[in-house]
């Protein structure tokens, strides 16, 4: 179940500290089994990782997001939910600002996922502060959303948003540094015109989408 991107955490987490991320019921219903979220570590002072897991469960031995000193990094995760919350650990040597944006939830009945052979879609050049529409070919009948790998190379540090139609959501899907390709996964509703939209906040960017599955 896709939702408008909602920021549920944006705080500085101390080195080695764990935080409980409580999910607003207006965005994620009480019966949700898991959420789809974007994790971001903003300009960390040291290198480390972020780990997430359901409240009441065991802390995992593997990372969900690796971050490097001085580099804002982000990645998409699916994390189980218990009691309307999950746990987050800053497994690094220094405090770091961590943001969590929820973009969907799992539970009950919903759209079924079908994987496809990956197909690349090149986006038009994106100017700083601009939005482009990207036609996504090959949508099966009845498909309402697409699973993509989003890659971008900006001319300067920026954050990017991706969505289907209507107003741009108030959250980021990808944080990217200047001159290097960076990648994340995203589940995007497809607009009535068969397009998705990309926005780059602070810099011109080149972007591509690899379509890897559909929801219907």
Order of alpha helices (4+ residues) and beta strands (2+ residues): beta-beta-beta-beta-beta-beta-beta-beta-beta-beta-beta-beta-beta-beta-beta-beta
